[in-house]
Amino acid sequence: MVIISDRGDHMAVNIIFGFLFPWLFGMFFWKKDKRMVRKVVPFVSILSLIINTTGNKYWLVTPKLKKQQYLTTFPQNFGYFPMIGCLFIYTLYKKQTHTLFWTIVFAVVSSAVEFSAILFGKVKYRNGWTIIRTFFVYMCSLWLLHCYYTFFAKTKA
């Protein structure tokens, strides 16, 4: 289903790049560690849903919809962000690396990807939002994911 806005823009780009491509990449994680994927994806999806739904007053992801603007971030909430979370956890736990260093690296890279979306007109900031604030949202989200995964890493699921 492609959602059409009042200007004729559609969400095909959001669905392809925000959901389908990340899940093609995500098959690697599924083959490597199903348990990690089952723990990370739901947590990150819920976290990104909360952040993006609340953040709609600070940023706009195109296309601009007359109603239910939050739908434009659904593909990323269930595709791109969970796969970034999986890559982050895989890097930390499978490669035995330093948490703070990789948290900063992932926050910088995620912010750079978002900045490119701003340059291409896919994301627009408003009400005083900046890329620096975005960086800190990514830092906090990644740190929360790390804490969540550390807490639940010993449980079977």
HELIX and SHEET records of a PDB file:
HELIX    1   1 ALA A   12  ILE A   15  1                                   4    
HELIX    2   2 ILE A   16  LEU A   20  3                                   5    
HELIX    3   3 PHE A   21  LYS A   32  1                                  12    
HELIX    4   4 LYS A   34  THR A   54  1                                  21    
HELIX    5   5 GLY A   55  LYS A   57  5                                   3    
HELIX    6   6 GLN A   69  THR A   73  5                                   5    
HELIX    7   7 PHE A   74  PHE A   78  1                                   5    
HELIX    8   8 TYR A   80  ILE A   89  1                                  10    
HELIX    9   9 TYR A   90  LYS A   94  3                                   5    
HELIX   10  10 THR A   99  LEU A  119  1                                  21    
HELIX   11  11 ILE A  131  PHE A  152  1                                  22    
SHEET    1   A 2 TRP A  59  VAL A  61  0                                        
SHEET    2   A 2 VAL A 123  TYR A 125 -1                                        
END                                                                             
